[in-house]
Amino acid sequence: MMKRFLPDDFMAEIREAYPKRYGGQGWATTKKRIVTRASEGHSWEEILSGTKSYRKFCDSTGKTGTELVKMAQTFYGPGCWFLEDYDIPEIEVKYRRPQELLPEERERDIIQFHEQMKRFGK
């Protein structure tokens, strides 16, 4: 395998750039898969660019920090997910994690919830 295409600290850069995920990432397998992709001729710039693009996509669609983020070992696997286009949807994403809401948004949601429960007699 030709690891020469990769910087010495490539895993540190990948861990920093890859979106956080709820659950494991399979970092040991990830390292092997990145080395394999480089030996197949994929450049470090291509791999890192795809990673950053996926991170931006996950951040803007509310997936970061959830189990909906692909495991890193899958992302760098034979499917070469880092080559995909991760265009950010033009529509507003309605889902946001509760910790991302502003206090006034949380209060509004609580009031709306209680109003809906009253309509159902609960």
N, CA, C and O atoms as a GROMACS GRO file, in nm:
protein
  488
    1MET      N    1   0.083  -0.118   0.000
    1MET     CA    2   0.000   0.000   0.000
    1MET      C    3   0.088   0.125   0.000
    1MET      O    4   0.194   0.127   0.061
    2MET      N    5   0.041   0.227  -0.068
    2MET     CA    6   0.120   0.349  -0.081
    2MET      C    7   0.060   0.458   0.008
    2MET      O    8  -0.025   0.536  -0.035
    3LYS      N    9   0.106   0.463   0.130
    3LYS     CA   10   0.056   0.561   0.225
    3LYS      C   11   0.117   0.699   0.202
    3LYS      O   12   0.081   0.795   0.270
    4ARG      N   13   0.209   0.709   0.108
    4ARG     CA   14   0.282   0.835   0.088
    4ARG      C   15   0.191   0.950   0.047
    4ARG      O   16   0.232   1.066   0.056
    5PHE      N   17   0.070   0.922   0.001
    5PHE     CA   18  -0.023   1.026  -0.039
    5PHE      C   19  -0.085   1.096   0.082
    5PHE      O   20  -0.151   1.199   0.066
    6LEU      N   21  -0.066   1.041   0.198
    6LEU     CA   22  -0.132   1.093   0.319
    6LEU      C   23  -0.034   1.163   0.411
    6LEU      O   24   0.080   1.118   0.427
    7PRO      N   25  -0.077   1.276   0.472
    7PRO     CA   26   0.010   1.340   0.571
    7PRO      C   27   0.026   1.251   0.694
    7PRO      O   28  -0.058   1.165   0.719
    8ASP      N   29   0.133   1.272   0.768
    8ASP     CA   30   0.158   1.189   0.887
    8ASP      C   31   0.044   1.194   0.988
    8ASP      O   32   0.015   1.094   1.053
    9ASP      N   33  -0.020   1.310   1.001
    9ASP     CA   34  -0.127   1.327   1.100
    9ASP      C   35  -0.267   1.320   1.039
    9ASP      O   36  -0.360   1.384   1.087
   10PHE      N   37  -0.281   1.240   0.932
   10PHE     CA   38  -0.408   1.240   0.859
   10PHE      C   39  -0.528   1.200   0.945
   10PHE      O   40  -0.637   1.252   0.926
   11MET      N   41  -0.509   1.109   1.040
   11MET     CA   42  -0.623   1.067   1.123
   11MET      C   43  -0.668   1.179   1.216
   11MET      O   44  -0.788   1.192   1.243
   12ALA      N   45  -0.576   1.258   1.266
   12ALA     CA   46  -0.614   1.372   1.351
   12ALA      C   47  -0.698   1.470   1.270
   12ALA      O   48  -0.797   1.523   1.319
   13GLU      N   49  -0.658   1.494   1.146
   13GLU     CA   50  -0.733   1.586   1.059
   13GLU      C   51  -0.871   1.529   1.026
   13GLU      O   52  -0.970   1.602   1.024
   14ILE      N   53  -0.877   1.400   1.001
   14ILE     CA   54  -1.005   1.336   0.970
   14ILE      C   55  -1.098   1.343   1.090
   14ILE      O   56  -1.216   1.377   1.076
   15ARG      N   57  -1.047   1.310   1.207
   15ARG     CA   58  -1.131   1.314   1.328
   15ARG      C   59  -1.185   1.455   1.354
   15ARG      O   60  -1.297   1.471   1.401
   16GLU      N   61  -1.105   1.555   1.324
   16GLU     CA   62  -1.147   1.694   1.342
   16GLU      C   63  -1.252   1.735   1.239
   16GLU      O   64  -1.348   1.804   1.272
   17ALA      N   65  -1.234   1.693   1.115
   17ALA     CA   66  -1.320   1.735   1.005
   17ALA      C   67  -1.451   1.656   0.997
   17ALA      O   68  -1.552   1.708   0.951
   18TYR      N   69  -1.448   1.530   1.040
   18TYR     CA   70  -1.565   1.443   1.023
   18TYR      C   71  -1.676   1.483   1.120
   18TYR      O   72  -1.647   1.516   1.235
   19PRO      N   73  -1.803   1.482   1.076
   19PRO     CA   74  -1.911   1.521   1.167
   19PRO      C   75  -1.922   1.427   1.287
   19PRO      O   76  -1.905   1.305   1.274
   20LYS      N   77  -1.951   1.485   1.401
   20LYS     CA   78  -1.968   1.404   1.522
   20LYS      C   79  -2.091   1.316   1.504
   20LYS      O   80  -2.186   1.353   1.435
   21ARG      N   81  -2.088   1.201   1.568
   21ARG     CA   82  -2.195   1.103   1.553
   21ARG      C   83  -2.232   1.045   1.688
   21ARG      O   84  -2.145   1.023   1.773
   22TYR      N   85  -2.361   1.022   1.708
   22TYR     CA   86  -2.406   0.949   1.825
   22TYR      C   87  -2.381   0.802   1.796
   22TYR      O   88  -2.442   0.745   1.705
   23GLY      N   89  -2.294   0.740   1.873
   23GLY     CA   90  -2.256   0.601   1.848
   23GLY      C   91  -2.113   0.595   1.796
   23GLY      O   92  -2.047   0.698   1.780
   24GLY      N   93  -2.067   0.477   1.770
   24GLY     CA   94  -1.928   0.457   1.729
   24GLY      C   95  -1.900   0.499   1.586
   24GLY      O   96  -1.991   0.517   1.505
   25GLN      N   97  -1.772   0.515   1.559
   25GLN     CA   98  -1.727   0.551   1.425
   25GLN      C   99  -1.645   0.439   1.360
   25GLN      O  100  -1.638   0.432   1.238
   26GLY      N  101  -1.586   0.355   1.441
   26GLY     CA  102  -1.498   0.251   1.386
   26GLY      C  103  -1.367   0.309   1.336
   26GLY      O  104  -1.326   0.283   1.223
   27TRP      N  105  -1.302   0.389   1.422
   27TRP     CA  106  -1.182   0.462   1.380
   27TRP      C  107  -1.067   0.371   1.335
   27TRP      O  108  -0.994   0.407   1.243
   28ALA      N  109  -1.049   0.256   1.396
   28ALA     CA  110  -0.939   0.167   1.356
   28ALA      C  111  -0.960   0.119   1.212
   28ALA      O  112  -0.866   0.119   1.132
   29THR      N  113  -1.082   0.080   1.180
   29THR     CA  114  -1.114   0.038   1.043
   29THR      C  115  -1.108   0.156   0.948
   29THR      O  116  -1.066   0.143   0.833
   30THR      N  117  -1.150   0.272   0.997
   30THR     CA  118  -1.146   0.394   0.915
   30THR      C  119  -1.005   0.422   0.865
   30THR      O  120  -0.984   0.451   0.747
   31LYS      N  121  -0.908   0.413   0.955
   31LYS     CA  122  -0.768   0.440   0.918
   31LYS      C  123  -0.725   0.347   0.805
   31LYS      O  124  -0.665   0.391   0.708
   32LYS      N  125  -0.756   0.219   0.818
   32LYS     CA  126  -0.717   0.121   0.715
   32LYS      C  127  -0.785   0.154   0.582
   32LYS      O  128  -0.725   0.141   0.476
   33ARG      N  129  -0.910   0.195   0.590
   33ARG     CA  130  -0.985   0.222   0.467
   33ARG      C  131  -0.934   0.348   0.396
   33ARG      O  132  -0.932   0.352   0.273
   34ILE      N  133  -0.894   0.447   0.472
   34ILE     CA  134  -0.838   0.568   0.410
   34ILE      C  135  -0.705   0.535   0.342
   34ILE      O  136  -0.679   0.581   0.231
   35VAL      N  137  -0.623   0.456   0.408
   35VAL     CA  138  -0.496   0.413   0.348
   35VAL      C  139  -0.524   0.336   0.218
   35VAL      O  140  -0.455   0.356   0.118
   36THR      N  141  -0.624   0.251   0.220
   36THR     CA  142  -0.661   0.175   0.101
   36THR      C  143  -0.708   0.268  -0.011
   36THR      O  144  -0.667   0.251  -0.126
   37ARG      N  145  -0.793   0.366   0.022
   37ARG     CA  146  -0.841   0.460  -0.080
   37ARG      C  147  -0.725   0.538  -0.141
   37ARG      O  148  -0.722   0.562  -0.262
   38ALA      N  149  -0.628   0.578  -0.057
   38ALA     CA  150  -0.510   0.649  -0.108
   38ALA      C  151  -0.429   0.558  -0.200
   38ALA      O  152  -0.379   0.602  -0.303
   39SER      N  153  -0.416   0.432  -0.163
   39SER     CA  154  -0.339   0.339  -0.247
   39SER      C  155  -0.409   0.312  -0.379
   39SER      O  156  -0.346   0.271  -0.476
   40GLU      N  157  -0.540   0.334  -0.384
   40GLU     CA  158  -0.616   0.318  -0.507
   40GLU      C  159  -0.603   0.442  -0.598
   40GLU      O  160  -0.648   0.441  -0.713
   41GLY      N  161  -0.540   0.547  -0.545
   41GLY     CA  162  -0.518   0.666  -0.626
   41GLY      C  163  -0.596   0.789  -0.586
   41GLY      O  164  -0.582   0.894  -0.649
   42HIS      N  165  -0.679   0.778  -0.483
   42HIS     CA  166  -0.754   0.895  -0.436
   42HIS      C  167  -0.658   0.987  -0.360
   42HIS      O  168  -0.580   0.941  -0.276
   43SER      N  169  -0.663   1.115  -0.391
   43SER     CA  170  -0.572   1.209  -0.327
   43SER      C  171  -0.622   1.247  -0.188
   43SER      O  172  -0.741   1.237  -0.157
   44TRP      N  173  -0.530   1.291  -0.105
   44TRP     CA  174  -0.564   1.339   0.028
   44TRP      C  175  -0.660   1.458   0.017
   44TRP      O  176  -0.755   1.467   0.095
   45GLU      N  177  -0.635   1.547  -0.078
   45GLU     CA  178  -0.721   1.664  -0.095
   45GLU      C  179  -0.864   1.622  -0.128
   45GLU      O  180  -0.960   1.682  -0.079
   46GLU      N  181  -0.878   1.520  -0.212
   46GLU     CA  182  -1.009   1.468  -0.250
   46GLU      C  183  -1.081   1.408  -0.129
   46GLU      O  184  -1.200   1.433  -0.108
   47ILE      N  185  -1.010   1.332  -0.050
   47ILE     CA  186  -1.067   1.269   0.069
   47ILE      C  187  -1.107   1.375   0.172
   47ILE      O  188  -1.218   1.370   0.225
   48LEU      N  189  -1.018   1.469   0.199
   48LEU     CA  190  -1.047   1.572   0.300
   48LEU      C  191  -1.157   1.667   0.253
   48LEU      O  192  -1.242   1.707   0.332
   49SER      N  193  -1.157   1.702   0.126
   49SER     CA  194  -1.262   1.789   0.071
   49SER      C  195  -1.399   1.724   0.083
   49SER      O  196  -1.495   1.789   0.123
   50GLY      N  197  -1.408   1.596   0.049
   50GLY     CA  198  -1.534   1.523   0.062
   50GLY      C  199  -1.581   1.515   0.206
   50GLY      O  200  -1.701   1.522   0.234
   51THR      N  201  -1.486   1.501   0.296
   51THR     CA  202  -1.517   1.496   0.439
   51THR      C  203  -1.576   1.628   0.486
   51THR      O  204  -1.677   1.631   0.556
   52LYS      N  205  -1.512   1.737   0.448
   52LYS     CA  206  -1.560   1.869   0.490
   52LYS      C  207  -1.695   1.902   0.428
   52LYS      O  208  -1.780   1.964   0.493
   53SER      N  209  -1.716   1.859   0.306
   53SER     CA  210  -1.845   1.880   0.240
   53SER      C  211  -1.955   1.804   0.314
   53SER      O  212  -2.064   1.858   0.335
   54TYR      N  213  -1.927   1.680   0.353
   54TYR     CA  214  -2.024   1.599   0.426
   54TYR      C  215  -2.052   1.662   0.563
   54TYR      O  216  -2.166   1.664   0.608
   55ARG      N  217  -1.949   1.711   0.629
   55ARG     CA  218  -1.966   1.777   0.759
   55ARG      C  219  -2.059   1.898   0.746
   55ARG      O  220  -2.149   1.916   0.828
   56LYS      N  221  -2.036   1.979   0.643
   56LYS     CA  222  -2.120   2.097   0.621
   56LYS      C  223  -2.264   2.056   0.597
   56LYS      O  224  -2.357   2.119   0.648
   57PHE      N  225  -2.284   1.950   0.518
   57PHE     CA  226  -2.418   1.899   0.491
   57PHE      C  227  -2.486   1.852   0.620
   57PHE      O  228  -2.601   1.887   0.646
   58CYS      N  229  -2.414   1.775   0.700
   58CYS     CA  230  -2.471   1.724   0.826
   58CYS      C  231  -2.504   1.838   0.921
   58CYS      O  232  -2.608   1.837   0.986
   59ASP      N  233  -2.414   1.936   0.931
   59ASP     CA  234  -2.438   2.052   1.018
   59ASP      C  235  -2.563   2.128   0.975
   59ASP      O  236  -2.644   2.166   1.059
   60SER      N  237  -2.579   2.149   0.845
   60SER     CA  238  -2.690   2.232   0.798
   60SER      C  239  -2.823   2.158   0.793
   60SER      O  240  -2.928   2.221   0.782
   61THR      N  241  -2.821   2.026   0.801
   61THR     CA  242  -2.946   1.951   0.800
   61THR      C  243  -2.982   1.894   0.937
   61THR      O  244  -3.078   1.819   0.950
   62GLY      N  245  -2.905   1.930   1.039
   62GLY     CA  246  -2.936   1.886   1.175
   62GLY      C  247  -2.898   1.743   1.206
   62GLY      O  248  -2.943   1.687   1.306
   63LYS      N  249  -2.817   1.681   1.123
   63LYS     CA  250  -2.779   1.541   1.144
   63LYS      C  251  -2.660   1.526   1.238
   63LYS      O  252  -2.644   1.422   1.303
   64THR      N  253  -2.575   1.627   1.246
   64THR     CA  254  -2.455   1.619   1.328
   64THR      C  255  -2.492   1.584   1.472
   64THR      O  256  -2.583   1.644   1.530
   65GLY      N  257  -2.421   1.489   1.528
   65GLY     CA  258  -2.445   1.448   1.666
   65GLY      C  259  -2.551   1.341   1.679
   65GLY      O  260  -2.582   1.299   1.791
   66THR      N  261  -2.608   1.297   1.568
   66THR     CA  262  -2.712   1.194   1.573
   66THR      C  263  -2.660   1.064   1.511
   66THR      O  264  -2.550   1.060   1.456
   67GLU      N  265  -2.740   0.961   1.523
   67GLU     CA  266  -2.704   0.833   1.462
   67GLU      C  267  -2.725   0.835   1.310
   67GLU      O  268  -2.695   0.737   1.242
   68LEU      N  269  -2.775   0.947   1.257
   68LEU     CA  270  -2.797   0.959   1.113
   68LEU      C  271  -2.669   0.991   1.036
   68LEU      O  272  -2.667   0.983   0.914
   69VAL      N  273  -2.564   1.028   1.107
   69VAL     CA  274  -2.434   1.051   1.043
   69VAL      C  275  -2.375   0.914   1.009
   69VAL      O  276  -2.372   0.824   1.093
   70LYS      N  277  -2.329   0.899   0.885
   70LYS     CA  278  -2.266   0.772   0.846
   70LYS      C  279  -2.147   0.742   0.936
   70LYS      O  280  -2.072   0.832   0.973
   71MET      N  281  -2.131   0.616   0.969
   71MET     CA  282  -2.010   0.578   1.041
   71MET      C  283  -1.891   0.609   0.951
   71MET      O  284  -1.897   0.587   0.830
   72ALA      N  285  -1.784   0.660   1.009
   72ALA     CA  286  -1.665   0.695   0.932
   72ALA      C  287  -1.613   0.574   0.855
   72ALA      O  288  -1.569   0.588   0.741
   73GLN      N  289  -1.616   0.457   0.916
   73GLN     CA  290  -1.565   0.338   0.847
   73GLN      C  291  -1.646   0.308   0.721
   73GLN      O  292  -1.592   0.250   0.626
   74THR      N  293  -1.773   0.345   0.718
   74THR     CA  294  -1.855   0.328   0.597
   74THR      C  295  -1.823   0.437   0.496
   74THR      O  296  -1.809   0.409   0.377
   75PHE      N  297  -1.811   0.561   0.544
   75PHE     CA  298  -1.787   0.676   0.458
   75PHE      C  299  -1.661   0.659   0.373
   75PHE      O  300  -1.658   0.698   0.256
   76TYR      N  301  -1.557   0.600   0.432
   76TYR     CA  302  -1.430   0.581   0.360
   76TYR      C  303  -1.414   0.439   0.304
   76TYR      O  304  -1.306   0.401   0.259
   77GLY      N  305  -1.522   0.362   0.307
   77GLY     CA  306  -1.519   0.225   0.258
   77GLY      C  307  -1.519   0.218   0.106
   77GLY      O  308  -1.499   0.319   0.038
   78PRO      N  309  -1.542   0.099   0.052
   78PRO     CA  310  -1.537   0.077  -0.093
   78PRO      C  311  -1.637   0.162  -0.172
   78PRO      O  312  -1.616   0.186  -0.291
   79GLY      N  313  -1.743   0.207  -0.107
   79GLY     CA  314  -1.842   0.291  -0.174
   79GLY      C  315  -1.793   0.433  -0.202
   79GLY      O  316  -1.856   0.507  -0.276
   80CYS      N  317  -1.680   0.470  -0.141
   80CYS     CA  318  -1.618   0.602  -0.160
   80CYS      C  319  -1.720   0.715  -0.145
   80CYS      O  320  -1.735   0.798  -0.235
   81TRP      N  321  -1.788   0.718  -0.032
   81TRP     CA  322  -1.890   0.821  -0.007
   81TRP      C  323  -1.832   0.962  -0.008
   81TRP      O  324  -1.906   1.059  -0.025
   82PHE      N  325  -1.703   0.975   0.010
   82PHE     CA  326  -1.640   1.108   0.009
   82PHE      C  327  -1.641   1.171  -0.130
   82PHE      O  328  -1.611   1.289  -0.145
   83LEU      N  329  -1.674   1.092  -0.233
   83LEU     CA  330  -1.681   1.144  -0.370
   83LEU      C  331  -1.819   1.200  -0.404
   83LEU      O  332  -1.835   1.265  -0.508
   84GLU      N  333  -1.918   1.175  -0.320
   84GLU     CA  334  -2.055   1.220  -0.347
   84GLU      C  335  -2.067   1.372  -0.334
   84GLU      O  336  -1.988   1.437  -0.266
   85ASP      N  337  -2.168   1.427  -0.402
   85ASP     CA  338  -2.202   1.568  -0.384
   85ASP      C  339  -2.292   1.580  -0.262
   85ASP      O  340  -2.392   1.509  -0.251
   86TYR      N  341  -2.257   1.667  -0.174
   86TYR     CA  342  -2.340   1.690  -0.055
   86TYR      C  343  -2.392   1.832  -0.059
   86TYR      O  344  -2.357   1.916   0.023
   87ASP      N  345  -2.478   1.855  -0.158
   87ASP     CA  346  -2.538   1.987  -0.172
   87ASP      C  347  -2.634   2.010  -0.056
   87ASP      O  348  -2.708   1.921  -0.015
   88ILE      N  349  -2.631   2.130  -0.007
   88ILE     CA  350  -2.718   2.166   0.105
   88ILE      C  351  -2.855   2.197   0.049
   88ILE      O  352  -2.867   2.275  -0.045
   89PRO      N  353  -2.961   2.137   0.105
   89PRO     CA  354  -3.095   2.161   0.053
   89PRO      C  355  -3.131   2.310   0.063
   89PRO      O  356  -3.094   2.378   0.158
   90GLU      N  357  -3.204   2.356  -0.038
   90GLU     CA  358  -3.245   2.496  -0.038
   90GLU      C  359  -3.365   2.520   0.053
   90GLU      O  360  -3.392   2.634   0.090
   91ILE      N  361  -3.436   2.414   0.088
   91ILE     CA  362  -3.551   2.431   0.177
   91ILE      C  363  -3.502   2.443   0.320
   91ILE      O  364  -3.395   2.393   0.355
   92GLU      N  365  -3.580   2.508   0.401
   92GLU     CA  366  -3.544   2.521   0.542
   92GLU      C  367  -3.569   2.388   0.610
   92GLU      O  368  -3.676   2.329   0.596
   93VAL      N  369  -3.472   2.342   0.684
   93VAL     CA  370  -3.486   2.218   0.759
   93VAL      C  371  -3.560   2.251   0.888
   93VAL      O  372  -3.518   2.339   0.964
   94LYS      N  373  -3.670   2.181   0.912
   94LYS     CA  374  -3.754   2.214   1.028
   94LYS      C  375  -3.705   2.150   1.157
   94LYS      O  376  -3.731   2.203   1.265
   95TYR      N  377  -3.636   2.038   1.147
   95TYR     CA  378  -3.594   1.969   1.268
   95TYR      C  379  -3.468   2.032   1.325
   95TYR      O  380  -3.369   2.052   1.255
   96ARG      N  381  -3.473   2.061   1.453
   96ARG     CA  382  -3.353   2.103   1.526
   96ARG      C  383  -3.357   2.033   1.660
   96ARG      O  384  -3.464   2.014   1.719
   97ARG      N  385  -3.242   1.995   1.707
   97ARG     CA  386  -3.235   1.930   1.838
   97ARG      C  387  -3.276   2.029   1.945
   97ARG      O  388  -3.249   2.148   1.932
   98PRO      N  389  -3.340   1.982   2.052
   98PRO     CA  390  -3.387   2.073   2.157
   98PRO      C  391  -3.278   2.165   2.212
   98PRO      O  392  -3.306   2.280   2.243
   99GLN      N  393  -3.156   2.116   2.224
   99GLN     CA  394  -3.048   2.198   2.279
   99GLN      C  395  -3.007   2.311   2.185
   99GLN      O  396  -2.935   2.402   2.226
  100GLU      N  397  -3.052   2.305   2.059
  100GLU     CA  398  -3.019   2.411   1.963
  100GLU      C  399  -3.124   2.523   1.962
  100GLU      O  400  -3.101   2.628   1.902
  101LEU      N  401  -3.236   2.501   2.028
  101LEU     CA  402  -3.342   2.602   2.030
  101LEU      C  403  -3.308   2.714   2.127
  101LEU      O  404  -3.245   2.692   2.230
  102LEU      N  405  -3.349   2.834   2.092
  102LEU     CA  406  -3.336   2.948   2.183
  102LEU      C  407  -3.440   2.933   2.293
  102LEU      O  408  -3.542   2.869   2.272
  103PRO      N  409  -3.416   2.992   2.410
  103PRO     CA  410  -3.513   2.980   2.520
  103PRO      C  411  -3.655   3.019   2.480
  103PRO      O  412  -3.752   2.953   2.519
  104GLU      N  413  -3.668   3.127   2.402
  104GLU     CA  414  -3.803   3.169   2.362
  104GLU      C  415  -3.868   3.069   2.266
  104GLU      O  416  -3.990   3.057   2.262
  105GLU      N  417  -3.786   2.999   2.187
  105GLU     CA  418  -3.840   2.895   2.098
  105GLU      C  419  -3.888   2.774   2.179
  105GLU      O  420  -3.991   2.715   2.149
  106ARG      N  421  -3.813   2.740   2.282
  106ARG     CA  422  -3.855   2.628   2.369
  106ARG      C  423  -3.985   2.662   2.439
  106ARG      O  424  -4.076   2.579   2.446
  107GLU      N  425  -3.995   2.784   2.490
  107GLU     CA  426  -4.116   2.829   2.558
  107GLU      C  427  -4.235   2.824   2.462
  107GLU      O  428  -4.343   2.778   2.499
  108ARG      N  429  -4.216   2.873   2.340
  108ARG     CA  430  -4.322   2.871   2.238
  108ARG      C  431  -4.367   2.728   2.211
  108ARG      O  432  -4.487   2.701   2.204
  109ASP      N  433  -4.272   2.636   2.196
  109ASP     CA  434  -4.305   2.496   2.169
  109ASP      C  435  -4.382   2.433   2.284
  109ASP      O  436  -4.475   2.355   2.262
  110ILE      N  437  -4.345   2.466   2.407
  110ILE     CA  438  -4.415   2.412   2.524
  110ILE      C  439  -4.558   2.462   2.527
  110ILE      O  440  -4.650   2.385   2.552
  111ILE      N  441  -4.578   2.590   2.501
  111ILE     CA  442  -4.713   2.648   2.500
  111ILE      C  443  -4.797   2.583   2.391
  111ILE      O  444  -4.912   2.547   2.414
  112GLN      N  445  -4.738   2.567   2.270
  112GLN     CA  446  -4.812   2.504   2.160
  112GLN      C  447  -4.848   2.359   2.195
  112GLN      O  448  -4.957   2.314   2.162
  113PHE      N  449  -4.759   2.289   2.260
  113PHE     CA  450  -4.784   2.151   2.299
  113PHE      C  451  -4.902   2.145   2.395
  113PHE      O  452  -4.993   2.063   2.377
  114HIS      N  453  -4.902   2.231   2.496
  114HIS     CA  454  -5.011   2.230   2.594
  114HIS      C  455  -5.144   2.270   2.531
  114HIS      O  456  -5.248   2.216   2.568
  115GLU      N  457  -5.141   2.362   2.436
  115GLU     CA  458  -5.264   2.401   2.366
  115GLU      C  459  -5.319   2.283   2.286
  115GLU      O  460  -5.440   2.260   2.284
  116GLN      N  461  -5.231   2.210   2.222
  116GLN     CA  462  -5.276   2.093   2.145
  116GLN      C  463  -5.332   1.986   2.237
  116GLN      O  464  -5.431   1.921   2.203
  117MET      N  465  -5.271   1.968   2.352
  117MET     CA  466  -5.320   1.866   2.446
  117MET      C  467  -5.458   1.904   2.498
  117MET      O  468  -5.542   1.816   2.519
  118LYS      N  469  -5.484   2.034   2.520
  118LYS     CA  470  -5.617   2.079   2.564
  118LYS      C  471  -5.722   2.046   2.460
  118LYS      O  472  -5.833   2.006   2.494
  119ARG      N  473  -5.687   2.063   2.332
  119ARG     CA  474  -5.782   2.033   2.225
  119ARG      C  475  -5.820   1.885   2.223
  119ARG      O  476  -5.931   1.850   2.184
  120PHE      N  477  -5.730   1.802   2.264
  120PHE     CA  478  -5.756   1.657   2.266
  120PHE      C  479  -5.810   1.611   2.402
  120PHE      O  480  -5.828   1.491   2.426
  121GLY      N  481  -5.835   1.706   2.490
  121GLY     CA  482  -5.890   1.673   2.621
  121GLY      C  483  -5.793   1.604   2.714
  121GLY      O  484  -5.834   1.525   2.799
  122LYS      N  485  -5.668   1.630   2.700
  122LYS     CA  486  -5.567   1.566   2.785
  122LYS      C  487  -5.513   1.663   2.886
  122LYS      O  488  -5.427   1.627   2.966
   0.00000   0.00000   0.00000
